Each structure stands twice: as structure tokens, then as C-alpha cells.
Amino acid sequence: GIWSGMLGGTIMQTLILMLVTYRTDWNKE
């Protein structure tokens, strides 16, 4: 329900943020 949706959204945002940061750091090298 609502909790699973909120939790899923938070996890997705965290994964996307980590992916973007990882790609940015990798491209800097």
C-alpha cells in the first residue's frame, strides 16, 4: 500500500543518486 510505495520510491531515489554519483566520479578519472 502506501508504505510500500513510499519505501520503493525512497530506494529508487537512493539507487539513482548513487548511480549518478558513481558515473560522475568514474568519468572524472
DSSP file (Angstrom, degrees, kcal/mol; ACC not computed):
  #  RESIDUE AA STRUCTURE BP1 BP2  ACC     N-H-->O    O-->H-N    N-H-->O    O-->H-N    TCO  KAPPA ALPHA  PHI   PSI    X-CA   Y-CA   Z-CA
    1    1 A G     >        0   0    0      0, 0.0     4,-1.9     0, 0.0     5,-0.2   0.000 360.0 360.0 360.0-136.0    0.0    0.0    0.0
    2    2 A I  H  >  +     0   0    0      1,-0.2     4,-2.6     2,-0.2     5,-0.2   0.917 360.0  51.0 -63.3 -44.6    1.2    3.5    0.9
    3    3 A W  H  > S+     0   0    0      1,-0.2     4,-2.9     2,-0.2     5,-0.2   0.918 110.2  48.3 -62.5 -44.2    4.2    2.3    2.9
    4    4 A S  H  > S+     0   0    0      1,-0.2     4,-2.6     2,-0.2    -1,-0.2   0.881 112.5  50.0 -65.0 -36.0    5.5    0.0    0.2
    5    5 A G  H  X S+     0   0    0     -4,-1.9     4,-2.4     2,-0.2    -2,-0.2   0.921 112.8  45.3 -66.8 -44.4    5.1    2.8   -2.3
    6    6 A M  H  X S+     0   0    0     -4,-2.6     4,-2.3     2,-0.2    -2,-0.2   0.924 115.2  47.6 -64.3 -44.2    7.0    5.3   -0.1
    7    7 A L  H  X S+     0   0    0     -4,-2.9     4,-2.4    -5,-0.2    -2,-0.2   0.924 112.7  48.7 -64.0 -44.4    9.7    2.8    0.7
    8    8 A G  H  X S+     0   0    0     -4,-2.6     4,-2.5    -5,-0.2    -1,-0.2   0.903 111.4  49.9 -62.0 -42.0   10.1    1.8   -3.0
    9    9 A G  H  X S+     0   0    0     -4,-2.4     4,-2.4     2,-0.2    -1,-0.2   0.900 110.9  49.2 -64.2 -40.9   10.3    5.4   -4.1
   10   10 A T  H  X S+     0   0    0     -4,-2.3     4,-2.2     2,-0.2    -2,-0.2   0.920 112.2  47.9 -64.9 -43.9   12.9    6.2   -1.5
   11   11 A I  H  X S+     0   0    0     -4,-2.4     4,-2.7     2,-0.2    -2,-0.2   0.915 111.4  50.7 -63.8 -42.9   15.0    3.2   -2.5
   12   12 A M  H  X S+     0   0    0     -4,-2.5     4,-2.7     1,-0.2     5,-0.2   0.930 110.5  48.7 -61.4 -45.5   14.7    4.1   -6.2
   13   13 A Q  H  X S+     0   0    0     -4,-2.4     4,-2.5     1,-0.2    -1,-0.2   0.900 112.3  49.4 -61.1 -40.7   15.9    7.7   -5.5
   14   14 A T  H  X S+     0   0    0     -4,-2.2     4,-2.5     2,-0.2    -2,-0.2   0.927 112.2  47.1 -64.6 -45.0   18.8    6.4   -3.5
   15   15 A L  H  X S+     0   0    0     -4,-2.7     4,-2.6     1,-0.2    -2,-0.2   0.916 113.4  48.3 -63.6 -43.3   19.9    4.0   -6.2
   16   16 A I  H  X S+     0   0    0     -4,-2.7     4,-2.7     2,-0.2     5,-0.2   0.920 112.1  49.2 -63.2 -43.5   19.6    6.6   -8.9
   17   17 A L  H  X S+     0   0    0     -4,-2.5     4,-2.4    -5,-0.2    -2,-0.2   0.914 113.0  47.0 -62.8 -43.1   21.6    9.2   -6.8
   18   18 A M  H  X S+     0   0    0     -4,-2.5     4,-2.8     2,-0.2    -1,-0.2   0.901 112.3  50.5 -64.4 -40.8   24.3    6.6   -6.2
   19   19 A L  H  X S+     0   0    0     -4,-2.6     4,-2.7     2,-0.2    -2,-0.2   0.932 111.8  46.7 -63.8 -46.2   24.4    5.6   -9.8
   20   20 A V  H  X S+     0   0    0     -4,-2.7     4,-2.4     1,-0.2    -2,-0.2   0.920 114.6  47.4 -61.9 -44.3   24.7    9.2  -11.0
   21   21 A T  H  X S+     0   0    0     -4,-2.4     4,-2.6    -5,-0.2     5,-0.2   0.913 112.6  49.5 -63.7 -42.8   27.4    9.9   -8.4
   22   22 A Y  H  X S+     0   0    0     -4,-2.8     4,-2.4     1,-0.2    -2,-0.2   0.922 112.4  47.2 -62.9 -44.9   29.3    6.7   -9.4
   23   23 A R  H  X S+     0   0    0     -4,-2.7     4,-2.3     2,-0.2    -1,-0.2   0.900 112.6  49.9 -64.0 -40.9   29.1    7.6  -13.1
   24   24 A T  H  X S+     0   0    0     -4,-2.4     4,-1.6     2,-0.2    -2,-0.2   0.934 112.7  45.8 -64.1 -46.7   30.3   11.2  -12.4
   25   25 A D  H  X S+     0   0    0     -4,-2.6     4,-1.0     1,-0.2    -1,-0.2   0.889 113.1  50.9 -63.6 -38.7   33.3   10.0  -10.3
   26   26 A W  H  < S+     0   0    0     -4,-2.4     3,-0.4     1,-0.2    -1,-0.2   0.891 109.2  50.3 -67.1 -39.0   34.2    7.4  -12.9
   27   27 A N  H  < S+     0   0    0     -4,-2.3    -1,-0.2     1,-0.2    -2,-0.2   0.810 101.3  63.4 -69.8 -28.9   34.1    9.9  -15.7
   28   28 A K  H  <        0   0    0     -4,-1.6    -1,-0.2     1,-0.3    -2,-0.2   0.860 360.0 360.0 -63.0 -35.0   36.4   12.3  -13.7
   29   29 A E     <        0   0    0     -4,-1.0    -1,-0.3    -3,-0.4    -2,-0.2   0.509 360.0 360.0 -71.5 360.0   39.2    9.7  -13.8
